[in-house]
């Protein structure tokens, strides 16, 4: 049972003394360490958020630069394609013109050869006619 005598106030003083001593020796350093840890964690959290925002900004910048590069490359490609098409059309037109001129020249050569052959054959018609007649009749004319 509990008896109230002189030891009870001594025990109360003893407990109060231990609470103060524990507070000074153990609880205060632990609380200060916990407070420092909390500051460090919140600082790291802010750094992490800063890095995330920086990463997002860099990603957006990268995307915009890639888009600009694609647009620029497409414009250069289209310009080169149109230049090549114009150059190709010019070359094809020149080749066609050259072929037409060559064709006309060959056609005129063939016409002159045909006319020469026709004139030669006209000169030989009389001889061919007499030769055929003699072969058909079986005697010389």
C-alpha positions, 0 to 999 in steps of 0.5 A: 500500500501507499504510505505518505511519509518523508520518502514520498517528497524525496521521490517526487524531487528525484523524479523531477530532477531526473526529468530535467536531467533527461531533458538536458542530456537526452531529449534536447540533443535528440530534438535538435538532431531531429530538427536538423534532419527535418531542415535537411529533408525539406531542403532536399525536397526543395532541391528535388523540386528545383531539379524536376522543374529544371528537367521539365524546362530542359525537356520542353526546350529540347522538344522545341529545338527538335521541332524547329530542326524538323521544320528547318530540315523539311524546308531545306529538303523541299527547297532542294527537291524543287530545285532538283525538279526544276533542274531535272525538267530543264535537262529533260527539255534539253535532251528532248530538244536534242533528240528531236533535232537528231530525229529530224536530221536522221529523218532528212537523211533517210528521205534523201537516201529514199529519194536517191534509191527511188531515182536509181530504181527509176533509171533501172526500170527500163532494164528490169522491164525488158529483163522480165519480159524476156524471162516471161516470153522466153526470148530476148526483146 
